């Protein structure tokens, strides 16, 4: 669960796309299930109560902002990022494949729902001046 002390990100200036990715983590967004499994985090990727994962489609060769390219590379592909969170209501550009899997569905990947549920709490990280 995000906390006020997590409400900051540090990124390299030469990699501006990292900012949205890191802010996603501050708000509770995770990498893909494949990324988490291969990082050895078996308690999270495998838990049916977690839905806040990034998403990628190897067949379509695209990935959301929280997805690393490693799964595509393992399949011999390069998958460029689309600039939004996993969301089962939005298709990848030029593809019928959605950019996520709905909550309460096996393999759920819906960072947008996570971000929508945490936004008010995150807005209270700091008091107004």
N, CA, C and O atoms as a GROMACS GRO file, in nm:
protein
  516
    1UNK      N    1   0.086  -0.118   0.000
    1UNK     CA    2   0.000   0.000   0.000
    1UNK      C    3   0.090   0.124   0.000
    1UNK      O    4   0.181   0.133   0.082
    2UNK      N    5   0.066   0.219  -0.091
    2UNK     CA    6   0.149   0.340  -0.095
    2UNK      C    7   0.140   0.419   0.034
    2UNK      O    8   0.037   0.421   0.102
    3UNK      N    9   0.250   0.483   0.067
    3UNK     CA   10   0.257   0.566   0.187
    3UNK      C   11   0.317   0.701   0.149
    3UNK      O   12   0.385   0.712   0.047
    4UNK      N   13   0.293   0.802   0.229
    4UNK     CA   14   0.344   0.936   0.203
    4UNK      C   15   0.493   0.941   0.182
    4UNK      O   16   0.542   1.016   0.098
    5UNK      N   17   0.567   0.862   0.260
    5UNK     CA   18   0.713   0.864   0.245
    5UNK      C   19   0.757   0.803   0.112
    5UNK      O   20   0.874   0.816   0.074
    6UNK      N   21   0.665   0.735   0.041
    6UNK     CA   22   0.696   0.681  -0.090
    6UNK      C   23   0.660   0.780  -0.201
    6UNK      O   24   0.677   0.749  -0.319
    7UNK      N   25   0.611   0.895  -0.166
    7UNK     CA   26   0.558   0.990  -0.262
    7UNK      C   27   0.662   1.072  -0.335
    7UNK      O   28   0.644   1.193  -0.350
    8UNK      N   29   0.769   1.011  -0.380
    8UNK     CA   30   0.866   1.081  -0.463
    8UNK      C   31   0.935   0.980  -0.554
    8UNK      O   32   0.935   0.860  -0.525
    9UNK      N   33   0.992   1.028  -0.663
    9UNK     CA   34   1.063   0.941  -0.757
    9UNK      C   35   1.191   1.010  -0.799
    9UNK      O   36   1.197   1.133  -0.806
   10UNK      N   37   1.292   0.931  -0.828
   10UNK     CA   38   1.419   0.981  -0.881
   10UNK      C   39   1.444   0.907  -1.012
   10UNK      O   40   1.443   0.784  -1.015
   11UNK      N   41   1.466   0.981  -1.119
   11UNK     CA   42   1.492   0.920  -1.249
   11UNK      C   43   1.609   0.989  -1.316
   11UNK      O   44   1.647   1.101  -1.279
   12UNK      N   45   1.667   0.924  -1.414
   12UNK     CA   46   1.777   0.979  -1.492
   12UNK      C   47   1.719   1.072  -1.598
   12UNK      O   48   1.625   1.035  -1.668
   13UNK      N   49   1.774   1.191  -1.610
   13UNK     CA   50   1.723   1.290  -1.702
   13UNK      C   51   1.719   1.240  -1.847
   13UNK      O   52   1.630   1.278  -1.923
   14UNK      N   53   1.814   1.155  -1.884
   14UNK     CA   54   1.820   1.106  -2.022
   14UNK      C   55   1.715   0.998  -2.050
   14UNK      O   56   1.707   0.948  -2.163
   15UNK      N   57   1.635   0.962  -1.951
   15UNK     CA   58   1.533   0.858  -1.969
   15UNK      C   59   1.400   0.908  -1.914
   15UNK      O   60   1.351   0.857  -1.813
   16UNK      N   61   1.339   1.007  -1.981
   16UNK     CA   62   1.217   1.068  -1.926
   16UNK      C   63   1.098   0.973  -1.915
   16UNK      O   64   1.010   0.997  -1.833
   17UNK      N   65   1.094   0.867  -1.995
   17UNK     CA   66   0.982   0.774  -1.985
   17UNK      C   67   0.981   0.702  -1.850
   17UNK      O   68   0.879   0.648  -1.809
   18UNK      N   69   1.095   0.702  -1.783
   18UNK     CA   70   1.103   0.637  -1.652
   18UNK      C   71   1.018   0.709  -1.548
   18UNK      O   72   0.974   0.646  -1.452
   19UNK      N   73   0.994   0.837  -1.564
   19UNK     CA   74   0.918   0.912  -1.463
   19UNK      C   75   0.777   0.854  -1.446
   19UNK      O   76   0.736   0.827  -1.333
   20UNK      N   77   0.705   0.836  -1.554
   20UNK     CA   78   0.569   0.781  -1.544
   20UNK      C   79   0.573   0.640  -1.486
   20UNK      O   80   0.487   0.603  -1.407
   21UNK      N   81   0.672   0.561  -1.526
   21UNK     CA   82   0.688   0.425  -1.475
   21UNK      C   83   0.709   0.426  -1.323
   21UNK      O   84   0.645   0.350  -1.251
   22UNK      N   85   0.799   0.511  -1.276
   22UNK     CA   86   0.830   0.517  -1.132
   22UNK      C   87   0.716   0.576  -1.052
   22UNK      O   88   0.690   0.530  -0.940
   23UNK      N   89   0.647   0.676  -1.104
   23UNK     CA   90   0.530   0.729  -1.034
   23UNK      C   91   0.424   0.621  -1.022
   23UNK      O   92   0.354   0.612  -0.920
   24UNK      N   93   0.410   0.539  -1.125
   24UNK     CA   94   0.318   0.425  -1.117
   24UNK      C   95   0.350   0.336  -0.999
   24UNK      O   96   0.260   0.292  -0.927
   25UNK      N   97   0.480   0.309  -0.977
   25UNK     CA   98   0.519   0.228  -0.860
   25UNK      C   99   0.482   0.299  -0.730
   25UNK      O  100   0.434   0.235  -0.636
   26UNK      N  101   0.504   0.430  -0.724
   26UNK     CA  102   0.468   0.505  -0.603
   26UNK      C  103   0.320   0.488  -0.569
   26UNK      O  104   0.282   0.495  -0.452
   27UNK      N  105   0.239   0.467  -0.670
   27UNK     CA  106   0.095   0.456  -0.651
   27UNK      C  107   0.046   0.312  -0.647
   27UNK      O  108  -0.074   0.287  -0.644
   28UNK      N  109   0.138   0.216  -0.645
   28UNK     CA  110   0.100   0.077  -0.628
   28UNK      C  111   0.097  -0.007  -0.754
   28UNK      O  112   0.058  -0.123  -0.748
   29UNK      N  113   0.137   0.048  -0.868
   29UNK     CA  114   0.140  -0.030  -0.993
   29UNK      C  115   0.262  -0.122  -0.993
   29UNK      O  116   0.370  -0.084  -0.948
   30UNK      N  117   0.243  -0.243  -1.042
   30UNK     CA  118   0.349  -0.343  -1.047
   30UNK      C  119   0.388  -0.373  -1.192
   30UNK      O  120   0.318  -0.336  -1.286
   31UNK      N  121   0.502  -0.440  -1.208
   31UNK     CA  122   0.543  -0.491  -1.339
   31UNK      C  123   0.448  -0.603  -1.379
   31UNK      O  124   0.352  -0.631  -1.307
   32UNK      N  125   0.474  -0.668  -1.492
   32UNK     CA  126   0.389  -0.780  -1.534
   32UNK      C  127   0.408  -0.900  -1.441
   32UNK      O  128   0.506  -0.908  -1.367
   33UNK      N  129   0.314  -0.991  -1.444
   33UNK     CA  130   0.326  -1.116  -1.367
   33UNK      C  131   0.454  -1.190  -1.407
   33UNK      O  132   0.524  -1.244  -1.321
   34UNK      N  133   0.483  -1.193  -1.536
   34UNK     CA  134   0.604  -1.261  -1.586
   34UNK      C  135   0.728  -1.197  -1.526
   34UNK      O  136   0.819  -1.266  -1.480
   35UNK      N  137   0.733  -1.062  -1.526
   35UNK     CA  138   0.848  -0.991  -1.468
   35UNK      C  139   0.862  -1.024  -1.320
   35UNK      O  140   0.973  -1.050  -1.272
   36UNK      N  141   0.750  -1.023  -1.246
   36UNK     CA  142   0.754  -1.049  -1.102
   36UNK      C  143   0.797  -1.193  -1.074
   36UNK      O  144   0.875  -1.217  -0.982
   37UNK      N  145   0.747  -1.288  -1.152
   37UNK     CA  146   0.783  -1.428  -1.134
   37UNK      C  147   0.933  -1.446  -1.158
   37UNK      O  148   1.001  -1.516  -1.083
   38UNK      N  149   0.984  -1.385  -1.263
   38UNK     CA  150   1.125  -1.402  -1.296
   38UNK      C  151   1.217  -1.323  -1.204
   38UNK      O  152   1.338  -1.345  -1.203
   39UNK      N  153   1.162  -1.231  -1.127
   39UNK     CA  154   1.240  -1.160  -1.025
   39UNK      C  155   1.237  -1.237  -0.893
   39UNK      O  156   1.299  -1.195  -0.796
   40UNK      N  157   1.164  -1.350  -0.890
   40UNK     CA  158   1.158  -1.432  -0.771
   40UNK      C  159   1.052  -1.391  -0.671
   40UNK      O  160   1.052  -1.440  -0.558
   41UNK      N  161   0.960  -1.303  -0.711
   41UNK     CA  162   0.856  -1.256  -0.620
   41UNK      C  163   0.732  -1.344  -0.635
   41UNK      O  164   0.630  -1.300  -0.686
   42UNK      N  165   0.742  -1.469  -0.590
   42UNK     CA  166   0.636  -1.567  -0.609
   42UNK      C  167   0.512  -1.540  -0.525
   42UNK      O  168   0.404  -1.590  -0.558
   43UNK      N  169   0.524  -1.464  -0.418
   43UNK     CA  170   0.407  -1.440  -0.334
   43UNK      C  171   0.313  -1.339  -0.396
   43UNK      O  172   0.196  -1.334  -0.358
   44UNK      N  173   0.361  -1.258  -0.489
   44UNK     CA  174   0.277  -1.154  -0.549
   44UNK      C  175   0.220  -1.198  -0.684
   44UNK      O  176   0.098  -1.193  -0.702
   45UNK      N  177   0.302  -1.241  -0.777
   45UNK     CA  178   0.254  -1.268  -0.913
   45UNK      C  179   0.150  -1.377  -0.916
   45UNK      O  180   0.067  -1.382  -1.007
   46UNK      N  181   0.152  -1.464  -0.817
   46UNK     CA  182   0.071  -1.582  -0.812
   46UNK      C  183  -0.056  -1.561  -0.728
   46UNK      O  184  -0.141  -1.650  -0.724
   47UNK      N  185  -0.070  -1.447  -0.662
   47UNK     CA  186  -0.180  -1.422  -0.570
   47UNK      C  187  -0.302  -1.371  -0.648
   47UNK      O  188  -0.294  -1.266  -0.713
   48UNK      N  189  -0.415  -1.442  -0.642
   48UNK     CA  190  -0.533  -1.399  -0.718
   48UNK      C  191  -0.593  -1.267  -0.671
   48UNK      O  192  -0.672  -1.206  -0.743
   49UNK      N  193  -0.557  -1.222  -0.549
   49UNK     CA  194  -0.609  -1.094  -0.501
   49UNK      C  195  -0.536  -0.974  -0.561
   49UNK      O  196  -0.583  -0.861  -0.549
   50UNK      N  197  -0.421  -0.998  -0.625
   50UNK     CA  198  -0.347  -0.889  -0.689
   50UNK      C  199  -0.391  -0.876  -0.833
   50UNK      O  200  -0.399  -0.975  -0.906
   51UNK      N  201  -0.420  -0.756  -0.874
   51UNK     CA  202  -0.461  -0.729  -1.013
   51UNK      C  203  -0.379  -0.617  -1.074
   51UNK      O  204  -0.390  -0.590  -1.194
   52UNK      N  205  -0.298  -0.551  -0.993
   52UNK     CA  206  -0.229  -0.428  -1.033
   52UNK      C  207  -0.096  -0.456  -1.103
   52UNK      O  208   0.011  -0.415  -1.058
   53UNK      N  209  -0.106  -0.529  -1.216
   53UNK     CA  210   0.012  -0.563  -1.294
   53UNK      C  211   0.012  -0.491  -1.428
   53UNK      O  212  -0.092  -0.457  -1.484
   54UNK      N  213   0.133  -0.467  -1.478
   54UNK     CA  214   0.148  -0.421  -1.615
   54UNK      C  215   0.111  -0.535  -1.709
   54UNK      O  216   0.088  -0.647  -1.665
   55UNK      N  217   0.106  -0.505  -1.839
   55UNK     CA  218   0.063  -0.606  -1.935
   55UNK      C  219   0.142  -0.590  -2.063
   55UNK      O  220   0.181  -0.480  -2.102
   56UNK      N  221   0.165  -0.703  -2.129
   56UNK     CA  222   0.223  -0.698  -2.263
   56UNK      C  223   0.163  -0.808  -2.347
   56UNK      O  224   0.111  -0.907  -2.296
   57UNK      N  225   0.171  -0.789  -2.477
   57UNK     CA  226   0.124  -0.889  -2.572
   57UNK      C  227   0.240  -0.924  -2.662
   57UNK      O  228   0.280  -0.844  -2.748
   58UNK      N  229   0.296  -1.044  -2.644
   58UNK     CA  230   0.405  -1.087  -2.732
   58UNK      C  231   0.356  -1.097  -2.877
   58UNK      O  232   0.425  -1.049  -2.966
   59UNK      N  233   0.237  -1.158  -2.904
   59UNK     CA  234   0.192  -1.167  -3.044
   59UNK      C  235   0.178  -1.030  -3.112
   59UNK      O  236   0.211  -1.014  -3.229
   60UNK      N  237   0.127  -0.930  -3.036
   60UNK     CA  238   0.109  -0.796  -3.094
   60UNK      C  239   0.236  -0.712  -3.084
   60UNK      O  240   0.246  -0.608  -3.148
   61UNK      N  241   0.332  -0.758  -3.004
   61UNK     CA  242   0.460  -0.688  -2.993
   61UNK      C  243   0.452  -0.551  -2.927
   61UNK      O  244   0.521  -0.458  -2.969
   62UNK      N  245   0.367  -0.537  -2.825
   62UNK     CA  246   0.353  -0.411  -2.753
   62UNK      C  247   0.339  -0.437  -2.604
   62UNK      O  248   0.304  -0.547  -2.562
   63UNK      N  249   0.367  -0.334  -2.523
   63UNK     CA  250   0.360  -0.347  -2.377
   63UNK      C  251   0.317  -0.215  -2.316
   63UNK      O  252   0.333  -0.108  -2.375
   64UNK      N  253   0.261  -0.224  -2.194
   64UNK     CA  254   0.220  -0.104  -2.122
   64UNK      C  255   0.339  -0.047  -2.044
   64UNK      O  256   0.446  -0.106  -2.042
   65UNK      N  257   0.318   0.066  -1.983
   65UNK     CA  258   0.428   0.142  -1.922
   65UNK      C  259   0.500   0.069  -1.808
   65UNK      O  260   0.618   0.094  -1.786
   66UNK      N  261   0.432  -0.019  -1.735
   66UNK     CA  262   0.497  -0.092  -1.625
   66UNK      C  263   0.560  -0.224  -1.670
   66UNK      O  264   0.618  -0.294  -1.588
   67UNK      N  265   0.549  -0.259  -1.796
   67UNK     CA  266   0.602  -0.387  -1.844
   67UNK      C  267   0.744  -0.370  -1.898
   67UNK      O  268   0.770  -0.283  -1.982
   68UNK      N  269   0.835  -0.453  -1.849
   68UNK     CA  270   0.969  -0.459  -1.908
   68UNK      C  271   0.962  -0.533  -2.041
   68UNK      O  272   0.864  -0.602  -2.068
   69UNK      N  273   1.065  -0.519  -2.122
   69UNK     CA  274   1.070  -0.582  -2.254
   69UNK      C  275   1.124  -0.725  -2.247
   69UNK      O  276   1.128  -0.793  -2.350
   70UNK      N  277   1.163  -0.774  -2.130
   70UNK     CA  278   1.232  -0.903  -2.117
   70UNK      C  279   1.152  -1.021  -2.172
   70UNK      O  280   1.210  -1.108  -2.238
   71UNK      N  281   1.023  -1.025  -2.148
   71UNK     CA  282   0.943  -1.137  -2.198
   71UNK      C  283   0.941  -1.139  -2.350
   71UNK      O  284   0.946  -1.246  -2.411
   72UNK      N  285   0.934  -1.023  -2.411
   72UNK     CA  286   0.937  -1.016  -2.557
   72UNK      C  287   1.075  -1.057  -2.609
   72UNK      O  288   1.085  -1.130  -2.707
   73UNK      N  289   1.180  -1.009  -2.544
   73UNK     CA  290   1.316  -1.045  -2.585
   73UNK      C  291   1.334  -1.197  -2.576
   73UNK      O  292   1.394  -1.257  -2.665
   74UNK      N  293   1.281  -1.258  -2.470
   74UNK     CA  294   1.289  -1.403  -2.454
   74UNK      C  295   1.219  -1.476  -2.568
   74UNK      O  296   1.253  -1.589  -2.600
   75UNK      N  297   1.120  -1.410  -2.628
   75UNK     CA  298   1.046  -1.468  -2.741
   75UNK      C  299   1.105  -1.424  -2.875
   75UNK      O  300   1.049  -1.454  -2.981
   76UNK      N  301   1.218  -1.352  -2.871
   76UNK     CA  302   1.283  -1.308  -2.994
   76UNK      C  303   1.219  -1.185  -3.057
   76UNK      O  304   1.231  -1.165  -3.178
   77UNK      N  305   1.152  -1.104  -2.976
   77UNK     CA  306   1.084  -0.983  -3.027
   77UNK      C  307   1.128  -0.860  -2.949
   77UNK      O  308   1.184  -0.870  -2.840
   78UNK      N  309   1.100  -0.746  -3.007
   78UNK     CA  310   1.113  -0.619  -2.937
   78UNK      C  311   0.973  -0.560  -2.928
   78UNK      O  312   0.906  -0.546  -3.030
   79UNK      N  313   0.929  -0.526  -2.810
   79UNK     CA  314   0.794  -0.475  -2.789
   79UNK      C  315   0.800  -0.330  -2.740
   79UNK      O  316   0.832  -0.307  -2.624
   80UNK      N  317   0.771  -0.233  -2.826
   80UNK     CA  318   0.770  -0.094  -2.779
   80UNK      C  319   0.658  -0.071  -2.678
   80UNK      O  320   0.557  -0.141  -2.676
   81UNK      N  321   0.678   0.031  -2.593
   81UNK     CA  322   0.578   0.067  -2.492
   81UNK      C  323   0.470   0.156  -2.551
   81UNK      O  324   0.495   0.238  -2.640
   82UNK      N  325   0.350   0.138  -2.500
   82UNK     CA  326   0.244   0.237  -2.520
   82UNK      C  327   0.242   0.320  -2.392
   82UNK      O  328   0.276   0.268  -2.286
   83UNK      N  329   0.203   0.444  -2.400
   83UNK     CA  330   0.220   0.537  -2.288
   83UNK      C  331   0.097   0.546  -2.200
   83UNK      O  332   0.045   0.654  -2.173
   84UNK      N  333   0.052   0.430  -2.154
   84UNK     CA  334  -0.052   0.429  -2.051
   84UNK      C  335  -0.043   0.301  -1.971
   84UNK      O  336   0.028   0.207  -2.007
   85UNK      N  337  -0.115   0.299  -1.862
   85UNK     CA  338  -0.117   0.183  -1.772
   85UNK      C  339  -0.201   0.071  -1.831
   85UNK      O  340  -0.284   0.093  -1.920
   86UNK      N  341  -0.179  -0.050  -1.781
   86UNK     CA  342  -0.263  -0.162  -1.824
   86UNK      C  343  -0.408  -0.127  -1.793
   86UNK      O  344  -0.441  -0.077  -1.685
   87UNK      N  345  -0.495  -0.156  -1.890
   87UNK     CA  346  -0.635  -0.118  -1.879
   87UNK      C  347  -0.716  -0.209  -1.972
   87UNK      O  348  -0.702  -0.200  -2.094
   88UNK      N  349  -0.800  -0.294  -1.916
   88UNK     CA  350  -0.875  -0.388  -2.000
   88UNK      C  351  -0.980  -0.322  -2.090
   88UNK      O  352  -1.042  -0.390  -2.171
   89UNK      N  353  -1.000  -0.193  -2.076
   89UNK     CA  354  -1.098  -0.122  -2.159
   89UNK      C  355  -1.035  -0.056  -2.281
   89UNK      O  356  -1.107  -0.005  -2.367
   90UNK      N  357  -0.902  -0.057  -2.290
   90UNK     CA  358  -0.833   0.014  -2.399
   90UNK      C  359  -0.750  -0.085  -2.480
   90UNK      O  360  -0.669  -0.159  -2.423
   91UNK      N  361  -0.768  -0.088  -2.614
   91UNK     CA  362  -0.685  -0.177  -2.696
   91UNK      C  363  -0.548  -0.115  -2.724
   91UNK      O  364  -0.530   0.007  -2.718
   92UNK      N  365  -0.451  -0.202  -2.753
   92UNK     CA  366  -0.323  -0.153  -2.802
   92UNK      C  367  -0.347  -0.085  -2.935
   92UNK      O  368  -0.434  -0.127  -3.010
   93UNK      N  369  -0.271   0.021  -2.967
   93UNK     CA  370  -0.288   0.089  -3.096
   93UNK      C  371  -0.271  -0.008  -3.213
   93UNK      O  372  -0.172  -0.081  -3.220
   94UNK      N  373  -0.366  -0.008  -3.303
   94UNK     CA  374  -0.359  -0.091  -3.422
   94UNK      C  375  -0.383  -0.238  -3.398
   94UNK      O  376  -0.356  -0.320  -3.486
   95UNK      N  377  -0.432  -0.275  -3.281
   95UNK     CA  378  -0.456  -0.416  -3.249
   95UNK      C  379  -0.589  -0.432  -3.177
   95UNK      O  380  -0.637  -0.339  -3.112
   96UNK      N  381  -0.648  -0.549  -3.190
   96UNK     CA  382  -0.773  -0.577  -3.118
   96UNK      C  383  -0.746  -0.613  -2.972
   96UNK      O  384  -0.836  -0.606  -2.889
   97UNK      N  385  -0.622  -0.651  -2.941
   97UNK     CA  386  -0.586  -0.693  -2.806
   97UNK      C  387  -0.596  -0.577  -2.708
   97UNK      O  388  -0.544  -0.468  -2.734
   98UNK      N  389  -0.663  -0.599  -2.596
   98UNK     CA  390  -0.674  -0.497  -2.492
   98UNK      C  391  -0.541  -0.486  -2.417
   98UNK      O  392  -0.459  -0.577  -2.420
   99UNK      N  393  -0.521  -0.373  -2.351
   99UNK     CA  394  -0.396  -0.348  -2.280
   99UNK      C  395  -0.398  -0.400  -2.136
   99UNK      O  396  -0.312  -0.363  -2.056
  100UNK      N  397  -0.494  -0.482  -2.103
  100UNK     CA  398  -0.501  -0.538  -1.970
  100UNK      C  399  -0.604  -0.649  -1.962
  100UNK      O  400  -0.672  -0.681  -2.060
  101UNK      N  401  -0.614  -0.709  -1.844
  101UNK     CA  402  -0.710  -0.815  -1.816
  101UNK      C  403  -0.790  -0.771  -1.693
  101UNK      O  404  -0.732  -0.729  -1.592
  102UNK      N  405  -0.921  -0.781  -1.701
  102UNK     CA  406  -1.010  -0.729  -1.597
  102UNK      C  407  -0.985  -0.789  -1.459
  102UNK      O  408  -0.946  -0.905  -1.445
  103UNK      N  409  -1.009  -0.706  -1.357
  103UNK     CA  410  -1.005  -0.750  -1.218
  103UNK      C  411  -1.103  -0.867  -1.204
  103UNK      O  412  -1.204  -0.873  -1.273
  104UNK      N  413  -1.072  -0.960  -1.114
  104UNK     CA  414  -1.152  -1.081  -1.088
  104UNK      C  415  -1.152  -1.179  -1.204
  104UNK      O  416  -1.237  -1.267  -1.212
  105UNK      N  417  -1.055  -1.165  -1.294
  105UNK     CA  418  -1.034  -1.259  -1.403
  105UNK      C  419  -0.897  -1.322  -1.381
  105UNK      O  420  -0.804  -1.252  -1.344
  106UNK      N  421  -0.883  -1.453  -1.402
  106UNK     CA  422  -0.750  -1.514  -1.386
  106UNK      C  423  -0.644  -1.440  -1.468
  106UNK      O  424  -0.665  -1.409  -1.586
  107UNK      N  425  -0.532  -1.413  -1.406
  107UNK     CA  426  -0.424  -1.340  -1.473
  107UNK      C  427  -0.448  -1.190  -1.483
  107UNK      O  428  -0.387  -1.123  -1.566
  108UNK      N  429  -0.538  -1.137  -1.400
  108UNK     CA  430  -0.574  -0.995  -1.406
  108UNK      C  431  -0.451  -0.905  -1.414
  108UNK      O  432  -0.350  -0.928  -1.348
  109UNK      N  433  -0.463  -0.802  -1.498
  109UNK     CA  434  -0.358  -0.702  -1.515
  109UNK      C  435  -0.429  -0.569  -1.541
  109UNK      O  436  -0.465  -0.539  -1.655
  110UNK      N  437  -0.448  -0.492  -1.436
  110UNK     CA  438  -0.528  -0.370  -1.446
  110UNK      C  439  -0.472  -0.262  -1.354
  110UNK      O  440  -0.528  -0.234  -1.249
  111UNK      N  441  -0.362  -0.203  -1.395
  111UNK     CA  442  -0.301  -0.096  -1.315
  111UNK      C  443  -0.391   0.027  -1.310
  111UNK      O  444  -0.388   0.101  -1.212
  112UNK      N  445  -0.471   0.050  -1.414
  112UNK     CA  446  -0.556   0.170  -1.414
  112UNK      C  447  -0.655   0.166  -1.299
  112UNK      O  448  -0.679   0.268  -1.235
  113UNK      N  449  -0.714   0.050  -1.272
  113UNK     CA  450  -0.806   0.040  -1.158
  113UNK      C  451  -0.733   0.069  -1.028
  113UNK      O  452  -0.786   0.139  -0.942
  114UNK      N  453  -0.611   0.017  -1.012
  114UNK     CA  454  -0.532   0.046  -0.892
  114UNK      C  455  -0.508   0.196  -0.878
  114UNK      O  456  -0.526   0.252  -0.770
  115UNK      N  457  -0.467   0.260  -0.987
  115UNK     CA  458  -0.440   0.404  -0.982
  115UNK      C  459  -0.567   0.483  -0.948
  115UNK      O  460  -0.562   0.579  -0.872
  116UNK      N  461  -0.679   0.442  -1.005
  116UNK     CA  462  -0.806   0.511  -0.976
  116UNK      C  463  -0.848   0.495  -0.831
  116UNK      O  464  -0.909   0.586  -0.774
  117UNK      N  465  -0.816   0.381  -0.768
  117UNK     CA  466  -0.858   0.360  -0.630
  117UNK      C  467  -0.766   0.428  -0.529
  117UNK      O  468  -0.806   0.448  -0.414
  118UNK      N  469  -0.647   0.465  -0.568
  118UNK     CA  470  -0.550   0.521  -0.474
  118UNK      C  471  -0.533   0.672  -0.489
  118UNK      O  472  -0.467   0.735  -0.407
  119UNK      N  473  -0.592   0.731  -0.591
  119UNK     CA  474  -0.564   0.871  -0.624
  119UNK      C  475  -0.597   0.967  -0.509
  119UNK      O  476  -0.519   1.059  -0.484
  120UNK      N  477  -0.706   0.949  -0.439
  120UNK     CA  478  -0.741   1.041  -0.330
  120UNK      C  479  -0.643   1.027  -0.213
  120UNK      O  480  -0.604   1.126  -0.152
  121UNK      N  481  -0.604   0.904  -0.182
  121UNK     CA  482  -0.507   0.883  -0.076
  121UNK      C  483  -0.373   0.947  -0.113
  121UNK      O  484  -0.308   1.011  -0.030
  122UNK      N  485  -0.332   0.929  -0.237
  122UNK     CA  486  -0.204   0.985  -0.282
  122UNK      C  487  -0.208   1.138  -0.282
  122UNK      O  488  -0.108   1.203  -0.254
  123UNK      N  489  -0.323   1.195  -0.312
  123UNK     CA  490  -0.335   1.341  -0.312
  123UNK      C  491  -0.314   1.398  -0.172
  123UNK      O  492  -0.281   1.515  -0.157
  124UNK      N  493  -0.334   1.316  -0.070
  124UNK     CA  494  -0.317   1.360   0.068
  124UNK      C  495  -0.177   1.333   0.122
  124UNK      O  496  -0.152   1.352   0.242
  125UNK      N  497  -0.084   1.288   0.037
  125UNK     CA  498   0.054   1.263   0.082
  125UNK      C  499   0.114   1.387   0.150
  125UNK      O  500   0.185   1.376   0.250
  126UNK      N  501   0.085   1.501   0.095
  126UNK     CA  502   0.142   1.626   0.147
  126UNK      C  503   0.029   1.723   0.177
  126UNK      O  504  -0.073   1.726   0.108
  127UNK      N  505   0.050   1.802   0.279
  127UNK     CA  506  -0.047   1.906   0.313
  127UNK      C  507  -0.028   2.025   0.219
  127UNK      O  508   0.084   2.052   0.176
  128UNK      N  509  -0.135   2.095   0.186
  128UNK     CA  510  -0.120   2.215   0.103
  128UNK      C  511  -0.034   2.319   0.176
  128UNK      O  512  -0.035   2.324   0.299
  129UNK      N  513   0.039   2.401   0.101
  129UNK     CA  514   0.124   2.504   0.166
  129UNK      C  515   0.042   2.609   0.238
  129UNK      O  516   0.098   2.701   0.298
   0.00000   0.00000   0.00000
